[in-house]
Amino acid sequence: MDTSEAGRQLIDGRFELVAPLGSGGMGTVWRARDIALHREVALKEVRPPDPATAAAQPGLADQMRERAVREARALARLAHPHVVTIHHIVEPAEGADGHPWIVMEMVKGGSLHDKLESGPLPPAEVVRLGLDVLSALRAAHAEGVLHRDVKPANVLLRPDGSAVLTDFGIAALHDSTGLTATGVLIGSPEYIAPERVRGEEGLAASDLWSLGMLLYVAAEGVSPLRRATSLATVVAVLDEPIPAPVRSGALGPVLERLLVRDPAVRPDGAQLEQLLREAGTALGSGSASGAGPAHAPVPPAAPVPSPSAAGPYGQFGPYAPATPPPYAPGGPGGPGGSPYAVPATTPVDVAPGAARRKRPVLLGALLAAVLVASAVGVVRLLPDGGSGDDEAKGGTIRPTTAASATPAGGGASAPAVKASTPKDEGSRAATMTPEGVRTALEAFKKQTGTTTFVDMTLYDGYILASIPTAAGAETVDSWQYRDGAASRTGPDGTVDEGEPLIDMSTVNWDALPGLLEQSKKDLKVEKPTSRHVIIDPWMMDQVPSIRTYLSDEYGRGGYVLWGIDGKLRKVVAT
């Protein structure tokens, strides 16, 4: 960096730094002025965010320098109206101290992350945005570039509302040597695809999962898998059901098809474009139920260039600030509202073949890996903010899919069994009472003939359960209890070897209200905005247990581990 006689900070003797725009794991972005061409530009300063980070990860600065060059090369291979490109890269001289700077064109419309601070977007607008980002991803994938960090902060909006995909700094080029150290998890936890958490790379479908999650957040105003900590979020990405969209209208079925954990089942880029266009047509004609007023039809997306396509540089702009707003993962009605509140809606089915039942071994291994990696400073989960209204206004709750309507053992669909109604059935909290749980168990037993489950999770308003398809069977079905009825929602994998089943009728449900109250005290969460209870074999010792999870609008909370007899085992605050 040079300092002129006027005290100006100049990069490469040409670019005058004006003010920082934001910072993140890959460096700081500055508003700058190109004094040679008299225009405003954005400069990305590529270096570790602080000395402690650099000291904890030897070689990080060199790795980031290589990534800066990789990003420049990746973007230089793309010429697309919705993909950012660069004007110039300033590299330090060979053997000299310093770090690279990437010179980019300024985009003055802000980021999607910023826009979502004001609440969710109309579904038709989300479809248009999705087509823009999808066309950018398809162009990148055609050139062998995977983005790996699609999220609202990395989508910039031009003044005309069109979207620009930015920050290819952690993009993977198929013909490049991997730059990720063993144990480093690259990407923002709530948007990362499940297969990437498990270590599977090189899949374009993983970027499409991230796009699907971005569209869900934009349309629904909630981040369905974000939890109070990065580790809890990763666990949710791997295993927890995604509430069905309620605001998205005709976009909802597209999200349900896209957000499945088996990448082989997701639509590819061409199929997804067709689905989005059909949804846009339905929304434009006003046929989407509960989606609000009709919006203009979706315009055609820009064509995907061939690998040899060339053209002028596109726009590249500032990154959104890296610090997200406080996270409150709970349901509606919390103090001040919760931008990430998860409404009690029908969970999206996990695709057949996703093998969800391998959870205890997988999560135990994941926890151990993260703890070990954290000790040596090599795990980096990049946070991202989002925003939205926490009230589930409008929309419709979608029924279970045809694929999920087959009862255990095949054949015709089993009808939902209506259970007797507890006194407080009208309250969403009814499922968190001893009477409500017992009523749900009665409904499950009428359908399945048993109360011996693999696990069960209680939410305010509904209950999810994993139940063997028959006595002694290894196969498991997913069930839900909602509005007084129990119904099968789809296959749920197999029982892990050595995993004990739990007779839910033997759990001390009378202790449940006391456990929840004691958890508020132990976790110091006076006014929880989110709560749920998991009954399953504890991953560390496979002993049947109860976990009461609570958090407030500031993300404070954690869980308390109890025996199924109601005796305290452990308090884990976050």
C-alpha positions in Angstrom: 0.0 0.0 0.0 1.3 3.5 -0.9 0.6 6.7 0.9 0.5 9.8 -1.3 1.6 13.3 -0.3 -2.1 14.0 0.3 -2.3 11.2 2.8 -4.3 9.0 0.4 -4.0 5.2 0.7 -3.3 3.9 -2.8 -3.1 0.3 -4.0 -0.8 -0.3 -6.9 -0.4 3.5 -7.2 -3.9 3.7 -8.8 -6.7 2.6 -6.5 -7.6 5.0 -3.6 -9.2 3.3 -0.6 -12.3 5.3 0.6 -14.0 3.1 3.3 -14.5 -0.5 4.2 -17.7 -2.1 3.0 -17.6 -5.4 4.9 -15.3 -8.2 6.0 -15.4 -11.9 6.3 -13.3 -15.1 6.4 -11.6 -14.3 3.1 -10.7 -10.6 3.9 -12.1 -7.1 3.7 -13.9 -5.4 0.8 -13.3 -1.6 0.4 -15.0 1.1 -1.5 -12.3 2.6 -3.7 -11.7 5.1 -6.5 -9.8 4.3 -9.7 -7.9 7.6 -10.0 -6.8 6.7 -13.6 -10.2 6.1 -15.0 -12.2 8.3 -12.5 -14.7 5.6 -11.5 -15.8 3.9 -8.3 -14.7 0.3 -7.8 -14.6 -2.3 -5.0 -11.3 -3.8 -3.8 -11.1 -7.1 -2.0 -8.2 -7.2 0.4 -7.3 -10.9 0.7 -5.7 -11.7 4.1 -6.6 -13.4 7.4 -9.1 -11.3 9.4 -6.9 -11.1 12.4 -3.3 -12.1 13.6 -4.7 -14.8 16.0 -6.4 -16.6 13.1 -3.2 -16.5 11.1 -1.1 -17.8 14.0 -3.5 -20.6 14.7 -3.3 -21.8 11.1 0.2 -21.8 9.7 0.4 -21.2 6.0 -3.1 -19.6 5.9 -1.9 -16.4 4.3 -0.2 -18.4 1.5 -3.3 -20.5 1.1 -5.5 -17.4 0.8 -3.1 -15.9 -1.7 -3.5 -19.0 -3.8 -7.3 -18.8 -3.4 -7.3 -15.2 -4.6 -5.5 -16.2 -7.8 -7.9 -19.2 -8.1 -10.9 -16.8 -7.8 -9.5 -14.5 -10.4 -8.9 -17.4 -12.8 -12.3 -18.9 -12.1 -14.1 -15.6 -12.8 -12.0 -15.0 -15.9 -13.3 -18.2 -17.4 -16.9 -17.0 -17.0 -18.7 -14.2 -19.0 -22.2 -14.1 -17.8 -24.6 -11.3 -16.8 -25.3 -12.9 -13.4 -21.7 -13.9 -12.6 -19.3 -11.4 -11.2 -16.0 -10.9 -13.0 -12.9 -8.9 -12.1 -11.1 -5.9 -13.6 -7.7 -6.5 -12.2 -5.7 -8.4 -9.6 -2.8 -6.8 -7.7 -0.3 -9.4 -6.5 2.7 -8.8 -4.2 6.1 -9.2 -5.8 7.7 -12.6 -5.6 9.1 -13.1 -2.1 7.8 -9.8 -0.8 5.5 -9.3 2.1 1.9 -8.3 1.4 -1.3 -9.8 0.1 -3.4 -9.8 -3.1 -6.1 -7.2 -3.9 -8.9 -8.0 -6.4 -10.3 -5.0 -8.2 -14.1 -5.4 -8.9 -16.8 -3.3 -10.4 -19.1 -1.8 -7.8 -22.7 -3.0 -7.6 -24.8 -0.4 -5.8 -28.0 -2.3 -5.1 -26.7 -4.1 -1.9 -26.9 -7.8 -1.2 -29.8 -10.2 -0.8 -28.8 -10.6 2.8 -29.3 -6.8 3.3 -32.7 -6.9 1.6 -34.0 -9.8 3.7 -33.4 -7.7 6.8 -36.8 -6.2 5.9 -38.6 -9.5 5.6 -39.3 -12.3 3.1 -39.8 -11.5 -0.6 -42.9 -12.2 -2.7 -42.7 -15.7 -4.2 -42.6 -14.4 -7.8 -39.7 -12.2 -7.0 -37.9 -15.1 -5.4 -38.5 -17.2 -8.6 -36.9 -14.5 -10.7 -34.0 -14.2 -8.4 -33.6 -18.0 -8.4 -33.5 -18.1 -12.2 -30.7 -15.5 -12.2 -28.6 -17.3 -9.7 -29.3 -20.7 -11.3 -28.1 -19.4 -14.7 -24.9 -18.2 -13.0 -24.3 -21.6 -11.4 -25.0 -23.5 -14.6 -22.5 -21.2 -16.4 -19.9 -21.9 -13.7 -20.6 -25.6 -13.6 -20.2 -25.8 -17.4 -16.7 -24.4 -16.9 -15.9 -26.9 -14.1 -16.3 -24.4 -11.3 -18.3 -25.2 -8.2 -19.2 -22.2 -6.0 -19.5 -24.0 -2.6 -20.8 -21.0 -0.7 -24.1 -19.9 -2.2 -25.9 -17.8 0.4 -27.7 -14.4 0.6 -24.6 -12.4 1.4 -23.0 -13.7 -1.8 -25.9 -12.6 -4.0 -25.8 -8.9 -5.0 -28.8 -7.0 -6.4 -28.5 -4.5 -9.2 -30.8 -1.4 -9.0 -33.1 -3.1 -11.5 -33.5 -6.1 -9.1 -31.5 -8.6 -11.1 -29.1 -10.9 -9.1 -25.3 -11.2 -9.4 -23.5 -14.2 -7.8 -20.3 -13.1 -6.1 -17.5 -14.5 -4.0 -15.9 -17.4 -5.8 -13.0 -17.2 -3.4 -13.6 -20.8 -2.1 -14.8 -22.1 -5.5 -13.4 -25.5 -6.5 -12.0 -25.9 -10.0 -12.1 -29.4 -11.2 -8.6 -29.2 -12.6 -7.0 -27.5 -9.6 -5.2 -29.0 -6.6 -7.3 -28.9 -3.5 -6.4 -26.1 -1.1 -8.5 -27.1 1.8 -6.6 -28.6 4.8 -7.8 -31.8 6.3 -10.6 -31.1 8.7 -11.6 -27.7 7.3 -15.3 -27.4 6.6 -15.7 -24.8 3.9 -19.0 -23.0 3.5 -21.8 -21.5 5.7 -23.3 -24.2 7.9 -27.0 -23.5 7.3 -26.6 -23.4 3.5 -24.0 -26.2 3.0 -25.3 -29.4 1.4 -25.4 -32.6 3.6 -23.1 -34.5 1.3 -20.5 -31.8 1.6 -20.6 -32.2 5.4 -20.0 -35.9 4.9 -16.9 -35.1 2.8 -18.4 -35.7 -0.7 -17.2 -33.1 -3.1 -17.3 -32.4 -6.8 -21.1 -32.4 -7.1 -23.0 -29.6 -8.9 -26.1 -30.9 -7.0 -24.5 -29.5 -3.8 -24.6 -26.0 -5.1 -28.2 -26.5 -6.1 -29.1 -27.6 -2.5 -27.5 -24.3 -1.3 -29.6 -22.4 -3.9 -32.7 -24.2 -2.7 -32.0 -23.2 0.9 -31.4 -19.6 -0.2 -34.7 -19.5 -2.0 -36.5 -21.1 1.0 -35.1 -18.4 3.3 -36.0 -15.6 0.8 -39.6 -16.8 0.4 -40.4 -18.1 3.8 -38.5 -15.6 6.0 -37.0 -18.4 8.1 -33.8 -20.3 8.1 -35.1 -23.8 8.7 -31.8 -25.5 9.7 -30.0 -22.7 11.6 -29.4 -23.4 15.2 -27.8 -21.6 18.1 -24.3 -22.9 17.3 -22.4 -23.9 14.2 -22.1 -27.5 15.4 -25.8 -27.8 16.1 -26.5 -26.3 12.7 -24.3 -28.9 11.0 -26.1 -31.7 12.9 -29.5 -30.2 11.7 -28.2 -30.1 8.1 -27.4 -33.8 8.3 -30.5 -35.1 10.0 -33.3 -32.9 10.9 -36.6 -32.5 8.9 -37.2 -29.3 6.9 -40.6 -27.7 7.6 -42.6 -27.6 4.4 -42.9 -24.1 2.8 -46.1 -22.2 3.7 -45.6 -18.8 2.1 -44.1 -19.9 -1.2 -47.2 -20.8 -3.2 -46.3 -22.5 -6.5 -42.6 -22.3 -5.5 -43.2 -24.6 -2.5 -43.3 -27.9 -4.5 -40.0 -26.9 -6.3 -38.3 -26.4 -2.9 -39.6 -29.7 -1.7 -38.1 -31.5 -4.7 -34.8 -29.7 -4.4 -34.2 -29.9 -0.6 -33.8 -33.7 -0.4 -30.7 -35.2 1.2 -29.9 -37.6 -1.6 -28.2 -35.6 -4.3 -29.0 -38.2 -6.9 -32.7 -37.5 -6.4 -32.5 -33.7 -6.8 -33.4 -32.1 -10.2 -30.4 -31.1 -12.2 -29.8 -27.6 -13.5 -32.0 -27.9 -16.6 -34.8 -29.6 -14.7 -34.7 -27.0 -12.0 -34.9 -24.2 -14.5 -38.0 -25.8 -16.0 -39.6 -26.2 -12.6 -38.8 -22.6 -11.7 -40.3 -21.3 -14.9 -43.5 -23.3 -14.4 -43.7 -21.9 -10.8 -43.1 -18.4 -12.2 -45.9 -18.8 -14.7 -48.3 -20.0 -12.0 -47.4 -17.1 -9.7 -47.6 -14.6 -12.5 -51.1 -15.8 -13.3 -52.2 -15.5 -9.7 -52.9 -19.2 -9.3 -50.7 -19.7 -6.3 -52.8 -20.3 -3.2 -52.0 -18.1 -0.3 -49.0 -16.5 -2.0 -50.4 -12.9 -1.9 -51.1 -10.8 -4.9 -50.2 -11.9 -8.3 -46.8 -10.7 -9.7 -45.5 -10.2 -13.2 -44.5 -13.4 -15.1 -40.9 -14.4 -14.7 -38.7 -13.1 -17.6 -36.5 -15.5 -19.5 -33.1 -16.1 -17.8 -29.9 -15.3 -19.6 -28.7 -18.2 -21.7 -26.0 -20.4 -20.3 -22.8 -19.9 -22.3 -20.8 -22.7 -23.8 -17.4 -23.4 -22.4 -15.9 -21.3 -25.2 -18.2 -18.4 -24.7 -16.5 -15.0 -24.3 -17.7 -11.5 -23.6 -17.3 -8.3 -21.6 -16.6 -8.3 -17.9 -19.7 -8.4 -15.7 -20.3 -6.6 -12.5 -18.7 -7.4 -9.1 -19.6 -5.7 -5.9 -19.1 -5.4 -2.2 -19.7 -8.3 0.2 -22.3 -8.0 2.8 -21.1 -7.4 6.4 -19.9 -10.7 7.9 -21.6 -10.2 11.3 -25.2 -11.5 11.2 -28.0 -10.3 13.3 -28.7 -12.2 16.6 -30.1 -15.6 15.9 -33.3 -16.8 17.5 -34.2 -20.2 16.2 -37.6 -20.5 17.8 -41.2 -20.5 16.9 -43.4 -17.5 16.4 -44.6 -15.4 19.3 -41.2 -14.9 21.0 -40.3 -11.5 22.4 -39.7 -9.2 19.6 -40.3 -11.9 17.0 -37.7 -14.3 15.7 -36.4 -13.9 12.2 -35.4 -17.5 12.1 -38.4 -19.0 13.7 -39.4 -22.4 12.3 -43.1 -22.7 11.9 -44.8 -25.9 12.9 -45.4 -27.2 9.4 -45.3 -30.5 7.6 -41.7 -31.7 7.4 -40.2 -32.2 3.9 -39.7 -35.9 3.2 -36.1 -37.1 3.1 -35.6 -38.9 -0.3 -35.6 -42.7 -0.2 -32.0 -43.9 0.0 -30.8 -41.0 2.1 -30.2 -43.5 5.0 -31.1 -41.1 7.8 -31.0 -43.8 10.4 -27.2 -43.9 10.5 -27.4 -40.9 12.8 -25.8 -42.0 16.1 -22.6 -43.3 14.6 -22.4 -40.5 12.1 -23.1 -37.7 14.6 -20.8 -39.2 17.1 -18.0 -39.3 14.5 -18.8 -35.7 13.4 -18.7 -34.4 17.0 -15.4 -36.1 17.7 -14.0 -34.7 14.4 -15.1 -31.2 15.1 -13.8 -31.3 18.7 -10.4 -32.5 17.6 -10.2 -30.1 14.6 -11.2 -27.2 16.8 -8.4 -28.0 19.2 -5.8 -27.4 16.4 -7.7 -24.5 14.8 -8.6 -26.0 11.5 -12.4 -26.0 11.5 -13.8 -22.9 10.0 -17.6 -22.5 9.7 -18.3 -19.3 7.9 -21.4 -17.6 9.4 -24.0 -15.9 7.4 -26.9 -13.7 8.3 -30.4 -13.7 7.0 -33.6 -12.2 7.9 -37.3 -12.4 7.7 -40.6 -12.2 9.4 -41.3 -14.9 11.9 -45.0 -15.1 11.4 -46.2 -17.8 8.9 -48.7 -15.6 7.1 -50.6 -16.9 4.1 -49.7 -20.0 2.2 -51.0 -23.5 2.6 -49.6 -26.5 4.4 -48.8 -29.0 1.7 -50.0 -32.6 2.2 -47.5 -35.5 2.2 -46.2 -36.5 -1.2 -47.5 -39.5 -3.1 -44.1 -41.2 -2.5 -44.6 -40.8 1.2 -48.1 -42.0 1.4 -47.4 -45.7 1.2 -47.9 -47.5 4.6 -45.4 -49.8 6.2 -45.1 -52.9 4.2 -46.3 -51.3 0.9 -49.8 -51.5 -0.5 -52.6 -49.0 -0.1 -52.2 -45.8 1.9 -53.1 -46.1 5.6 -55.6 -43.5 6.7 -54.6 -41.1 9.4 -56.0 -42.2 12.8 -57.7 -39.4 14.7 -56.9 -39.6 18.4 -58.9 -38.4 21.3 -58.5 -34.6 21.8 -56.7 -33.4 24.9 -58.1 -30.5 26.7 -55.6 -28.0 25.3 -55.6 -29.3 21.7 -56.1 -25.8 20.5 -52.8 -24.8 21.9 -49.6 -25.4 20.0 -48.0 -26.4 23.3 -50.4 -29.3 23.7 -47.7 -31.7 22.4 -45.3 -30.7 25.1 -47.6 -31.9 28.0 -47.8 -35.4 29.5 -51.5 -35.7 28.3 -50.6 -34.5 24.8 -47.7 -36.9 24.4 -49.7 -39.9 25.6 -52.5 -38.9 23.2 -50.0 -38.9 20.4 -48.6 -42.3 21.4 -52.1 -43.7 21.4 -52.6 -42.5 17.8 -49.2 -43.9 16.8 -50.0 -47.3 18.3 -53.4 -47.5 16.5 -51.5 -47.1 13.3 -48.4 -49.2 13.9 -49.4 -51.6 16.7 -46.5 -50.5 18.9 -45.0 -47.7 21.1 -41.5 -49.0 20.8 -39.7 -46.5 18.6 -36.2 -45.7 17.4 -36.6 -42.1 18.5 -39.2 -39.3 18.9 -39.0 -35.5 18.8 -41.5 -33.2 20.4 -42.2 -29.7 18.9 -44.8 -27.2 19.9 -47.7 -28.3 17.7 -46.5 -31.6 16.3 -44.4 -34.8 17.0 -42.1 -36.7 14.8 -41.2 -40.4 15.3 -39.1 -43.1 13.7 -40.8 -46.4 14.1 -39.8 -49.9 12.9 -41.9 -51.2 10.1 -42.7 -54.4 12.1 -41.6 -56.1 15.3 -38.0 -57.1 14.9 -37.6 -55.4 11.5 -34.5 -53.5 10.6 -36.4 -51.0 8.3 -37.8 -47.8 9.8 -40.6 -45.5 8.8 -41.0 -41.8 9.6 -44.3 -40.8 11.2 -45.8 -37.5 12.4 -48.6 -36.6 14.8 -50.4 -33.3 14.0 -53.8 -31.9 14.7 -54.8 -35.0 16.5 -53.9 -37.4 13.7 -50.9 -39.8 13.2 -49.7 -40.4 9.6 -46.7 -42.0 7.9 -44.6 -39.6 6.0 -42.1 -41.9 4.3 -39.3 -44.4 4.7 -36.6 -43.6 7.3 -33.7 -46.0 6.7 -32.7 -48.8 8.9 -31.9 -49.4 12.6 -28.2 -49.1 13.4 -26.5 -52.3 14.7 -26.6 -52.1 18.5 -29.0 -49.2 18.6 -31.5 -49.8 21.4 -35.2 -49.2 20.7 -37.2 -47.3 23.3 -40.7 -48.1 24.6 -42.1 -44.6 24.7 -44.8 -45.7 27.1 -42.2 -46.3 29.8 -40.8 -42.8 29.7 -41.7 -40.6 32.7 -43.9 -38.2 30.8 -45.3 -36.8 34.1 -41.8 -35.2 34.7 -41.8 -33.4 31.3 -43.2 -30.0 32.5 -40.7 -30.0 35.4 -37.8 -30.9 33.0 -38.7 -28.0 30.8 -38.9 -25.6 33.7 -35.6 -26.8 35.2 -33.9 -26.5 31.8 -34.9 -22.8 31.7 -33.0 -22.3 34.9 -30.0 -24.5 34.1 -29.6 -22.9 30.6 -30.4 -19.4 31.9 -33.1 -19.0 29.3 -35.8 -17.0 30.9 -38.0 -16.5 27.9 -37.3 -19.3 25.3 -38.4 -18.6 21.8 -37.5 -22.1 20.6 -37.9 -25.5 22.3 -38.0 -29.1 21.3 -37.4 -32.4 23.1 -35.6 -35.4 21.6 -36.0 -38.9 23.1 -33.4 -41.3 21.6 -30.3 -43.3 22.6 -27.6 -40.7 23.6 -24.9 -40.8 20.9 -22.0 -41.2 23.3 -23.2 -44.3 25.3 -26.4 -45.4 23.5 -28.4 -45.2 26.7 -32.1 -44.1 26.1 -32.3 -40.4 27.1 -34.3 -37.2 26.9 -32.8 -34.0 25.6 -34.6 -30.7 26.3 -33.4 -28.0 23.9 -34.2 -24.3 24.6 -32.9 -21.0 23.2 -34.0 -17.4 23.2 -34.0 -14.7 20.6 -30.3 -13.9 21.2 -29.2 -17.5 20.4 -28.5 -18.3 24.1 -29.4 -21.7 25.3 -28.4 -25.3 24.8 -29.7 -28.6 26.0 -30.1 -30.6 29.1 -29.6 -34.4 29.0 -31.9 -36.5 31.2 -32.5 -40.2 31.7 -35.9 -41.4 30.6 -36.7 -41.6 34.3 -36.3 -37.9 34.5 -33.0 -37.8 36.3 -30.4 -35.2 35.3 -27.4 -36.4 33.4 -25.7 -33.3 31.9 -26.2 -29.6 31.1 -24.7 -28.3 27.9 -25.1 -24.5 27.5 -24.0 -22.6 24.4 
